[in-house]
């Protein structure tokens, strides 16, 4: 129960800090401001500005791509559910040792069995390929969007405000 409270507190703090800065979809998908950058310097400055300005939107894109990638990899989804569910079930239903015939099964034995089965299954599911596909797709989407979208008028005022 305590771990669940920590997770909800962490999610709440992420929502308050990162996702509170999300820009409206009309501004994020403003196709009238799309243009090809003239040179690499302009593309770099656009990427620098837009990644800060749309950081909440980009974080949401990364999260959605991660959820999609895990859902589409059924074996990875099953192995994660097996490990997390097994851990939760062991904590809930087996806090004390159980006698089975001549053997005493402790929580440590159950965890060992869970990990002996779950970790190879997890590694066989290809988490590294999924991770790198999420990183590549996210980076591609973010860099393309950030380099093609012209900064708004507020970017000129941000430069003036930073110098003051």
DODRENKOL-416367 format. One line per field, with one value per residue: residue in three letters; residue number from 1; x, y, z of N, C-alpha, C in turn. Coordinates in Angstrom, 3 decimals. Layout:
code c(ALA;...) $
pos c(NUM;...) $
nc1 c(X;...) $
nc2 c(Y;...) $
nc3 c(Z;...) $
cac1 c(X;...) $
cac2 c(Y;...) $
cac3 c(Z;...) $
cc1 c(X;...) $
cc2 c(Y;...) $
cc3 c(Z;...) $
***
This chain:
code c(UNK;UNK;UNK;UNK;UNK;UNK;UNK;UNK;UNK;UNK;UNK;UNK;UNK;UNK;UNK;UNK;UNK;UNK;UNK;UNK;UNK;UNK;UNK;UNK;UNK;UNK;UNK;UNK;UNK;UNK;UNK;UNK;UNK;UNK;UNK;UNK;UNK;UNK;UNK;UNK;UNK;UNK;UNK;UNK;UNK;UNK;UNK;UNK;UNK;UNK;UNK;UNK;UNK;UNK;UNK;UNK;UNK;UNK;UNK;UNK;UNK;UNK;UNK;UNK;UNK;UNK;UNK;UNK;UNK;UNK;UNK;UNK;UNK;UNK;UNK;UNK;UNK;UNK;UNK;UNK;UNK;UNK;UNK;UNK;UNK;UNK;UNK;UNK;UNK;UNK;UNK;UNK;UNK;UNK;UNK;UNK;UNK;UNK;UNK;UNK;UNK;UNK;UNK;UNK;UNK;UNK;UNK;UNK;UNK;UNK;UNK;UNK;UNK;UNK;UNK;UNK;UNK;UNK;UNK;UNK;UNK;UNK;UNK;UNK;UNK;UNK;UNK;UNK;UNK;UNK;UNK;UNK;UNK;UNK;UNK;UNK;UNK;UNK;UNK;UNK;UNK;UNK;UNK;UNK;UNK;UNK;UNK;UNK;UNK;UNK;UNK;UNK;UNK;UNK;UNK;UNK;UNK;UNK;UNK;UNK;UNK;UNK;UNK;UNK) $
pos c(1;2;3;4;5;6;7;8;9;10;11;12;13;14;15;16;17;18;19;20;21;22;23;24;25;26;27;28;29;30;31;32;33;34;35;36;37;38;39;40;41;42;43;44;45;46;47;48;49;50;51;52;53;54;55;56;57;58;59;60;61;62;63;64;65;66;67;68;69;70;71;72;73;74;75;76;77;78;79;80;81;82;83;84;85;86;87;88;89;90;91;92;93;94;95;96;97;98;99;100;101;102;103;104;105;106;107;108;109;110;111;112;113;114;115;116;117;118;119;120;121;122;123;124;125;126;127;128;129;130;131;132;133;134;135;136;137;138;139;140;141;142;143;144;145;146;147;148;149;150;151;152;153;154;155;156;157;158;159;160;161;162;163;164) $
nc1 c(0.823;1.969;3.861;2.216;1.163;3.484;3.951;1.655;2.045;4.399;3.503;1.627;3.295;4.781;2.739;2.009;4.370;5.594;3.521;1.783;2.666;1.808;1.032;-1.751;-3.517;-4.170;-2.173;0.088;-0.261;-0.261;-0.463;-0.027;2.241;4.277;7.326;10.158;13.366;15.831;18.601;21.098;21.657;19.323;17.540;18.597;18.234;15.452;14.803;15.952;14.421;11.727;11.733;11.962;9.708;7.508;7.740;6.081;4.141;5.772;6.674;4.306;3.918;6.091;5.366;2.937;3.864;5.475;3.592;2.076;4.033;4.613;2.115;1.764;3.719;3.145;4.282;6.123;4.366;2.902;4.969;5.780;3.382;3.261;5.561;5.131;2.547;3.017;4.838;3.185;1.182;2.652;3.493;1.005;-0.402;1.401;2.952;4.061;5.906;5.126;4.105;4.661;4.194;7.169;8.644;9.460;8.195;9.273;8.879;11.076;11.815;9.648;9.946;12.403;11.657;9.800;11.460;13.277;11.709;10.420;12.344;14.005;11.892;11.078;13.420;13.501;11.379;12.253;12.969;14.926;15.032;12.467;12.710;14.714;13.391;11.323;12.830;14.053;11.815;10.513;12.491;12.765;10.162;9.980;12.220;11.670;9.183;9.919;11.886;10.570;8.466;7.847;8.963;6.709;5.489;5.948;8.456;10.338;9.967;10.700;13.458;14.149;13.215;14.860;17.297;16.991) $
nc2 c(-1.194;1.176;1.518;1.948;4.437;5.979;5.779;7.028;9.590;10.304;10.286;12.331;14.527;14.639;15.244;17.768;19.256;18.768;18.161;20.223;22.306;21.883;22.682;23.972;21.834;23.045;24.917;23.300;21.695;23.531;23.995;26.106;27.366;25.753;25.173;24.694;24.691;27.189;26.784;24.824;26.120;27.576;25.456;24.209;26.225;26.380;23.787;23.877;25.914;24.983;22.455;23.135;24.779;23.152;21.009;19.519;18.499;16.914;15.073;13.735;12.548;10.757;9.098;8.023;6.652;4.763;3.298;2.274;0.696;-1.259;-2.460;-3.541;-5.487;-8.431;-10.537;-9.201;-7.580;-9.576;-10.768;-8.639;-8.232;-10.716;-10.640;-8.287;-8.797;-11.268;-10.490;-8.739;-10.548;-12.380;-10.693;-10.055;-12.503;-14.330;-13.636;-14.961;-17.941;-21.104;-24.409;-27.238;-30.434;-31.960;-29.716;-26.288;-23.379;-20.264;-16.675;-15.778;-18.016;-18.095;-15.655;-16.177;-18.283;-16.911;-15.016;-16.690;-17.794;-15.531;-13.516;-14.625;-14.981;-12.344;-11.232;-12.698;-11.609;-9.328;-6.633;-4.686;-4.106;-3.033;-0.816;0.703;1.166;2.804;5.013;5.796;6.340;8.317;10.342;10.900;11.840;14.067;15.678;16.184;17.538;19.706;20.976;21.748;23.437;26.791;29.103;30.899;34.304;34.902;33.891;35.796;37.680;36.178;36.017;38.669;38.933;37.138;38.442;40.593) $
nc3 c(0.000;0.739;-1.261;-3.451;-2.799;-3.021;-5.756;-6.800;-5.744;-7.086;-9.761;-9.576;-9.009;-11.371;-13.156;-12.199;-12.531;-15.125;-17.047;-16.646;-18.098;-20.656;-23.984;-25.877;-28.204;-30.624;-30.923;-30.901;-33.159;-35.271;-38.437;-40.135;-39.372;-40.160;-41.761;-43.881;-42.469;-43.141;-42.944;-41.167;-38.762;-38.214;-37.957;-35.691;-33.754;-33.747;-32.861;-30.326;-29.060;-29.400;-28.134;-25.472;-25.170;-25.894;-24.123;-22.349;-24.114;-25.745;-23.869;-23.362;-25.877;-25.936;-23.790;-24.757;-27.033;-25.745;-24.261;-26.378;-27.666;-25.726;-25.428;-27.972;-28.068;-27.168;-25.682;-24.067;-22.629;-21.295;-19.783;-18.149;-16.734;-15.468;-13.793;-12.206;-11.213;-9.929;-7.955;-6.459;-5.649;-4.091;-2.027;-0.930;-0.316;0.781;3.188;5.322;6.207;4.681;5.289;3.395;3.131;3.953;3.571;4.046;2.776;2.094;1.818;0.457;-1.083;-2.847;-4.209;-5.464;-7.184;-8.757;-10.033;-11.342;-13.288;-14.401;-15.169;-17.329;-19.151;-19.496;-20.626;-22.988;-24.301;-25.515;-24.456;-24.871;-27.603;-27.865;-26.178;-27.533;-29.931;-29.051;-28.183;-30.621;-32.331;-30.839;-30.722;-33.447;-34.122;-32.406;-33.154;-35.860;-35.716;-34.051;-35.573;-37.888;-37.123;-36.894;-34.445;-32.317;-31.972;-29.348;-28.803;-29.497;-27.512;-25.329;-25.566;-25.084;-22.490;-21.130;-21.233;-19.593) $
cac1 c(0.000;2.875;4.474;1.188;1.102;4.671;3.751;0.661;2.680;5.326;2.700;1.032;4.329;5.077;1.621;2.047;5.546;5.849;2.335;1.053;3.161;1.383;0.430;-2.968;-3.316;-4.239;-0.857;1.060;-0.491;-0.513;0.167;0.304;3.594;5.241;8.166;11.470;14.387;16.728;19.909;21.242;21.583;17.913;16.938;19.079;17.575;14.051;14.764;16.255;13.271;10.501;11.799;11.649;8.353;6.529;8.267;4.968;3.559;6.718;6.645;3.088;4.170;6.971;4.572;1.986;4.633;5.905;2.412;1.760;5.058;4.453;0.865;1.923;4.614;2.329;5.127;6.645;3.232;2.615;6.058;5.682;2.226;3.644;6.493;4.497;1.462;3.598;5.386;2.059;0.514;3.518;3.417;-0.326;-0.901;2.422;3.924;4.676;6.326;4.073;4.609;4.122;4.843;8.359;9.359;8.947;8.338;9.278;8.686;12.321;11.736;8.663;10.590;13.414;10.928;9.232;12.511;13.876;10.802;10.041;13.427;14.278;10.739;11.161;14.523;13.133;10.367;12.924;12.749;15.914;14.553;11.315;13.221;15.385;12.396;10.655;13.771;14.222;10.563;10.284;13.459;12.420;8.951;10.249;13.124;10.993;8.210;10.596;12.645;9.683;7.522;8.444;8.584;5.716;5.922;6.396;9.877;11.111;9.855;11.439;14.862;14.268;12.982;16.034;18.428;16.701) $
cac2 c(0.000;2.312;1.668;2.536;5.860;6.615;5.851;8.076;10.884;10.576;10.640;13.642;15.550;14.749;15.961;19.165;19.969;18.647;18.195;21.475;23.204;21.450;23.706;23.460;21.077;23.964;25.537;22.246;21.216;24.691;23.691;27.343;27.773;24.764;25.548;24.066;25.647;27.645;26.153;24.019;27.004;27.859;24.210;24.021;27.190;25.964;22.603;24.322;26.637;24.180;21.379;23.732;25.337;22.066;19.856;18.706;17.787;15.882;14.037;12.961;11.739;9.655;8.187;7.305;5.697;3.678;2.469;1.569;-0.324;-2.353;-3.159;-4.294;-6.609;-9.221;-11.298;-8.250;-7.216;-10.719;-10.969;-7.567;-8.540;-11.873;-10.221;-7.335;-9.509;-12.247;-9.753;-8.267;-11.699;-12.906;-9.763;-10.049;-13.790;-15.197;-12.912;-15.872;-19.228;-22.114;-25.781;-28.137;-31.714;-31.815;-28.510;-24.975;-22.434;-18.897;-15.630;-15.734;-19.089;-17.694;-14.631;-16.844;-18.976;-15.894;-14.418;-17.724;-17.939;-14.243;-12.752;-15.123;-14.696;-10.914;-10.998;-13.308;-10.747;-8.277;-5.285;-3.739;-3.669;-2.168;0.439;1.491;1.623;3.950;6.134;6.245;6.933;9.568;11.336;11.279;12.669;15.341;16.504;16.631;18.561;20.888;21.693;22.286;24.419;28.090;29.625;31.963;35.665;34.928;33.533;37.041;38.290;35.330;36.420;39.961;38.708;36.467;39.371;41.609) $
cac3 c(0.000;0.811;-2.585;-4.316;-2.466;-3.598;-7.203;-7.080;-5.459;-8.177;-10.936;-9.317;-9.145;-12.807;-13.777;-11.784;-13.020;-16.566;-17.888;-16.475;-19.136;-21.999;-24.844;-26.521;-29.445;-31.765;-31.059;-31.192;-34.526;-36.123;-39.729;-40.845;-38.962;-40.639;-42.894;-43.877;-42.008;-44.212;-42.785;-39.951;-37.598;-37.950;-37.459;-34.325;-32.859;-33.631;-32.001;-28.964;-28.513;-29.370;-27.146;-24.164;-25.183;-25.978;-23.388;-21.849;-25.256;-26.157;-22.838;-23.623;-27.069;-25.532;-22.959;-25.622;-27.831;-24.858;-23.987;-27.616;-27.930;-24.770;-25.739;-29.212;-27.809;-26.240;-24.773;-23.092;-21.772;-20.432;-18.818;-17.156;-15.878;-14.663;-12.750;-11.289;-10.541;-9.016;-6.815;-5.648;-5.030;-3.031;-0.894;-0.319;0.166;1.376;4.011;6.285;5.657;4.570;5.369;2.383;3.398;4.798;3.169;4.437;1.663;2.597;0.812;-0.311;-2.087;-3.858;-5.044;-6.288;-8.251;-9.649;-10.843;-12.201;-14.436;-14.979;-15.794;-18.691;-20.009;-19.785;-21.560;-24.259;-24.912;-26.272;-23.932;-25.375;-28.911;-27.634;-25.623;-28.560;-30.908;-28.435;-28.222;-32.005;-32.833;-30.107;-31.177;-34.814;-34.098;-31.733;-33.944;-37.081;-35.345;-33.514;-36.604;-38.918;-36.593;-36.607;-33.132;-32.361;-31.666;-27.954;-28.717;-29.532;-26.187;-24.386;-25.661;-24.425;-21.078;-20.580;-21.131;-18.574) $
cc1 c(0.872;3.536;3.491;1.059;2.302;4.516;2.757;1.229;3.644;4.578;2.071;2.075;4.738;3.986;1.675;3.220;5.664;4.585;1.507;1.479;2.764;0.715;-0.813;-2.659;-3.360;-2.904;0.198;0.950;-0.808;0.234;0.526;1.705;4.644;6.017;9.503;12.495;15.372;18.084;19.958;21.165;20.140;17.211;17.342;18.393;16.096;13.914;14.991;15.051;12.054;10.558;11.565;10.188;7.293;6.959;7.160;4.323;4.471;6.781;5.417;3.262;5.045;6.191;3.590;2.698;5.103;4.741;2.054;2.751;4.913;3.182;1.010;2.872;3.952;3.168;5.733;5.547;2.919;3.706;6.072;4.523;2.544;4.546;5.835;3.370;1.965;4.163;4.266;1.360;1.349;3.454;2.078;-0.674;0.138;3.424;4.652;5.016;5.158;4.722;3.896;4.862;5.989;9.103;8.655;9.243;8.201;9.027;9.919;12.323;10.762;9.232;11.630;12.747;10.340;10.302;13.185;13.008;10.623;11.141;13.812;13.122;10.747;12.260;14.228;12.128;10.979;12.697;13.724;15.518;13.365;11.767;13.854;14.429;11.621;11.555;13.897;12.969;10.263;11.217;13.137;11.209;9.234;11.142;12.479;10.007;8.912;11.351;11.740;8.754;8.257;8.030;7.599;6.323;6.477;7.864;10.762;11.095;10.602;12.912;15.097;14.139;14.184;17.189;18.218;17.002) $
cc2 c(1.265;2.582;2.311;4.029;6.609;6.794;6.956;9.462;11.280;10.992;12.020;14.745;15.730;15.539;17.444;19.920;19.947;18.851;19.461;22.492;22.785;22.600;23.122;22.778;21.995;24.663;24.502;21.760;22.349;24.525;24.953;27.839;26.761;25.304;24.852;25.080;25.966;26.967;25.407;24.875;27.314;26.611;23.967;24.974;26.851;24.770;23.004;25.015;25.721;23.036;21.909;24.161;24.230;20.834;18.959;17.889;16.657;14.744;13.143;12.059;10.540;8.628;7.378;6.291;4.518;2.742;1.646;0.430;-1.510;-3.145;-4.009;-5.481;-7.475;-10.003;-10.393;-7.826;-8.344;-10.907;-9.872;-7.817;-9.714;-11.451;-9.293;-8.012;-10.538;-11.593;-9.296;-9.430;-12.305;-12.002;-9.855;-11.377;-14.671;-14.426;-13.814;-17.187;-20.216;-23.491;-26.620;-29.465;-31.518;-30.499;-27.251;-24.006;-21.034;-17.923;-15.531;-16.810;-18.715;-16.623;-15.244;-17.569;-18.006;-15.328;-15.433;-17.935;-16.609;-13.502;-13.312;-14.860;-13.221;-10.625;-11.586;-12.434;-9.573;-6.874;-4.253;-3.222;-2.733;-0.813;1.305;1.936;2.807;5.178;6.682;6.939;8.259;10.662;11.819;12.208;14.039;16.233;17.000;17.741;19.847;21.660;22.316;23.389;25.709;28.538;30.773;33.306;35.738;34.562;34.772;37.725;37.477;35.692;37.754;39.793;38.025;37.441;40.412;41.130) $
cc3 c(0.000;-0.543;-3.556;-4.049;-3.037;-5.102;-7.537;-6.788;-6.574;-9.436;-10.773;-9.490;-10.609;-13.503;-13.440;-12.391;-14.537;-17.407;-17.699;-17.532;-20.539;-22.738;-25.496;-27.854;-30.663;-31.997;-31.451;-32.637;-35.489;-37.446;-40.504;-40.490;-39.400;-41.824;-42.755;-43.395;-43.139;-44.142;-41.456;-38.690;-37.222;-37.405;-36.016;-33.355;-32.692;-32.689;-30.552;-28.328;-28.349;-28.365;-25.736;-24.105;-25.153;-25.181;-22.835;-22.950;-25.720;-25.144;-23.021;-24.844;-26.727;-24.714;-23.810;-26.510;-26.995;-24.551;-25.215;-27.869;-26.984;-25.069;-27.000;-29.068;-26.731;-25.238;-23.698;-22.120;-20.792;-19.382;-17.759;-16.192;-14.959;-13.506;-11.727;-10.516;-9.554;-7.771;-5.882;-4.937;-3.906;-1.809;-0.175;0.355;0.842;2.225;5.006;5.596;5.685;4.575;4.310;2.532;4.362;4.550;3.692;3.302;2.232;1.449;-0.088;-1.400;-3.205;-4.783;-5.967;-7.452;-9.257;-10.570;-11.760;-13.443;-15.158;-15.700;-17.165;-19.660;-20.426;-20.807;-22.940;-25.016;-25.676;-25.739;-24.490;-26.756;-28.788;-27.110;-26.711;-29.662;-30.354;-28.504;-29.641;-32.521;-32.142;-30.600;-32.586;-34.837;-33.494;-32.587;-35.231;-36.744;-34.920;-34.587;-37.667;-38.417;-36.243;-35.213;-33.290;-32.012;-30.250;-27.810;-28.766;-28.172;-25.136;-24.397;-24.955;-22.920;-20.414;-20.375;-20.038;-17.197) $
***
